[in-house]
Amino acid sequence: MSAREPEASVRSAISRRISAEQLSWDGDLGHLKGDIAAMADVAGQDAQESPPLRPLDEFHRDPRYAGDLHRADMAWARHAAAMGLSASEIRAAIMQARDLAKKGSPQRQREYAERTAGRR
């Protein structure tokens, strides 16, 4: 007895129980094919659309980070990378989002932005 035999016997038993008279269709089902195709198109569009990129300042204000702007920068960098931004775009956004003077010289600020953008 193969693995398909039980499936075939169940199908056979079901088909014997359901007669052609019980399955009365009102003609062509072509109109349903169009409806199904339309639903698939809509579902496909929804799946392709990703949520919008959340702004960095939204992460800075998020109470989960309790004012820890470095953690917020890191979380946003991961979010931005997941949304398709490049490391240079992430670095530029971090440099422009807030005053990084406490990080030191402009060179140290750039290094901070590069490290943060690179830790995705």
C-alpha positions as CSV (number, residue, x, y, z in Angstrom):
1,M,0.0,0.0,0.0
2,S,1.6,3.3,-1.1
3,A,1.2,6.6,0.6
4,R,-1.2,7.8,-2.1
5,E,-3.6,4.9,-1.8
6,P,-5.4,6.1,1.4
7,E,-5.7,9.6,-0.1
8,A,-7.2,8.1,-3.3
9,S,-9.6,5.9,-1.4
10,V,-10.9,8.9,0.6
11,R,-11.3,10.9,-2.6
12,S,-13.2,8.1,-4.2
13,A,-15.5,7.7,-1.2
14,I,-16.2,11.4,-1.1
15,S,-16.9,11.5,-4.8
16,R,-19.4,8.7,-4.5
17,R,-21.2,10.5,-1.7
18,I,-21.5,13.8,-3.6
19,S,-23.5,13.3,-6.7
20,A,-23.5,15.6,-9.7
21,E,-27.0,16.8,-8.7
22,Q,-25.8,18.1,-5.4
23,L,-23.1,20.1,-7.2
24,S,-25.2,22.4,-9.2
25,W,-23.2,25.4,-10.6
26,D,-24.9,28.2,-12.4
27,G,-22.9,28.1,-15.6
28,D,-19.4,29.5,-16.2
29,L,-17.2,30.5,-13.3
30,G,-15.1,32.8,-15.4
31,H,-16.3,35.9,-13.5
32,L,-14.9,34.4,-10.3
33,K,-11.5,34.1,-11.8
34,G,-11.4,37.8,-12.5
35,D,-12.5,38.5,-8.9
36,I,-9.8,36.2,-7.5
37,A,-7.1,37.8,-9.7
38,A,-8.2,41.3,-8.5
39,M,-7.9,40.2,-4.9
40,A,-4.5,38.7,-5.5
41,D,-3.3,41.9,-7.1
42,V,-4.5,43.9,-4.1
43,A,-2.9,41.4,-1.7
44,G,0.4,41.6,-3.7
45,Q,0.4,45.4,-3.6
46,D,-0.1,45.3,0.2
47,A,2.8,42.9,0.6
48,Q,5.1,45.0,-1.5
49,E,4.4,48.2,0.3
50,S,6.6,48.6,3.3
51,P,5.9,50.9,6.2
52,P,7.4,54.4,5.8
53,L,10.8,55.3,7.2
54,R,10.2,56.7,10.7
55,P,12.1,59.9,11.4
56,L,15.2,59.8,13.7
57,D,13.7,62.5,16.0
58,E,10.8,60.1,16.6
59,F,13.3,57.6,18.0
60,H,14.9,60.4,20.1
61,R,11.5,61.2,21.7
62,D,10.6,57.5,22.2
63,P,10.2,56.8,26.0
64,R,11.7,53.3,25.5
65,Y,15.1,55.0,25.2
66,A,14.6,57.2,28.2
67,G,16.6,60.0,26.8
68,D,19.5,57.8,25.8
69,L,20.1,59.3,22.4
70,H,22.9,56.9,21.5
71,R,20.5,53.9,22.0
72,A,17.9,55.8,19.9
73,D,20.5,56.5,17.2
74,M,21.4,52.8,17.1
75,A,17.8,51.7,17.0
76,W,17.0,54.1,14.2
77,A,20.1,53.0,12.2
78,R,18.9,49.4,12.3
79,H,15.4,50.5,11.3
80,A,16.8,52.7,8.5
81,A,19.0,49.9,7.2
82,A,16.0,47.5,7.2
83,M,14.1,50.1,5.1
84,G,17.0,50.1,2.6
85,L,19.0,53.2,3.5
86,S,22.7,53.0,2.8
87,A,25.3,53.4,5.5
88,S,26.2,56.9,4.1
89,E,22.6,58.0,4.2
90,I,22.3,56.8,7.8
91,R,25.5,58.5,8.7
92,A,24.4,61.8,7.2
93,A,21.0,61.7,9.0
94,I,22.7,61.1,12.3
95,M,25.1,64.0,11.7
96,Q,22.2,66.3,11.0
97,A,19.7,65.1,13.6
98,R,21.2,66.6,16.7
99,D,24.1,68.4,18.2
100,L,27.0,66.0,18.5
101,A,29.4,68.5,20.1
102,K,29.6,66.4,23.3
103,K,31.2,63.7,21.2
104,G,34.2,65.9,20.7
105,S,35.8,67.3,17.6
106,P,34.1,67.2,14.2
107,Q,36.4,64.2,13.4
108,R,35.1,62.4,16.5
109,Q,31.5,63.3,15.6
110,R,32.0,61.8,12.1
111,E,33.5,58.7,13.6
112,Y,30.6,58.3,16.0
113,A,28.1,58.6,13.1
114,E,30.1,56.1,11.0
115,R,30.3,53.6,13.8
116,T,26.6,53.9,14.5
117,A,25.7,53.6,10.9
118,G,28.0,50.6,10.5
119,R,26.4,48.7,13.4
120,R,23.3,47.6,11.6
